[in-house]
């Protein structure tokens, strides 16, 4: 998605200590992702055909220390489900990294996934190496989590390191108020 992944990594991820929940209605996609995850020696992989069932199960037992939710993304119903996940009261569940996997990743679907709270998007077909890279990035990227009236999810602004050129009005206003005669 045009982001500099390397500059946002913290530390290596021990995949044996994480859990991955796969939500995919299509058995072929579920099997593909589950097999790839197991080959990567992920500590725990659980697959659901129904996203609402997965979220209900997560809501009942929110004991998640490190994990990723990988969901087959097809459109508006998935957006509703992801928004529901992002508004669960349990912060560890609410802040789970989410990777949306798409058969056809057109711009509209990618933007819908990001606007619904997905951390990353992968387009099928994917290799185990691509999946590993996205998992490692999702677990270690230092992206702030945003909570507002209209959006709950990872900060969607991904470009870092671009230097702003121009007047720093907010910084100047803060300095002016500190130096104002009182």
C-alpha positions, 0 to 999 in steps of 0.5 A: 500500500505504498508504505515503508514497512521497514521503518515501522518495525519494532522487533522480531516476532516469535510466531510460535507465541501468537494466535491467528484467527482465520475468517473465510466463508470459502473453504478453499481460502480457509484451507490455503491460509490455515495450511500456510500458517501452520507451515509457518509454525504459528502457535495457534490457528483457528478457522471460522466460516462465519465472522459473527461467530468468531467475534462472538467467541472472541467476546466471550473469552478475550484472553488474547495476548498476541494475535492476528485476525485474517479475514476473507474480504468481499465487501460491505458485510465484512466492513460491518463485521470489522467495525463491530470487532473494533467496537468490542469493549475488550481492548486486546480484542479491539486492537487485534491486527486485522489482515484483509485477504481479497480475491480481487483487490480493487481500489474501492475494496482496499479503501473500504477495508482500511476505512473499516479498520483493517491494518493491512490488505493482501490480494490472492494468490499469496505465498507463505513468504508474503503472508509471513511478511504481512504477519510480522509487519502487522504484529510489530509496526508501531502504528497508533490506534485511533478511537473517534466517533466515526472510526476505531482502528489503526491510524490510516496515515501511513507515510512517515518521514516526509518532512513538512515544509512551511509554517508550523502554526500549531507549534508557533501558537503553543510557543506564543501562549507560553511566552505571553505576559500573564 
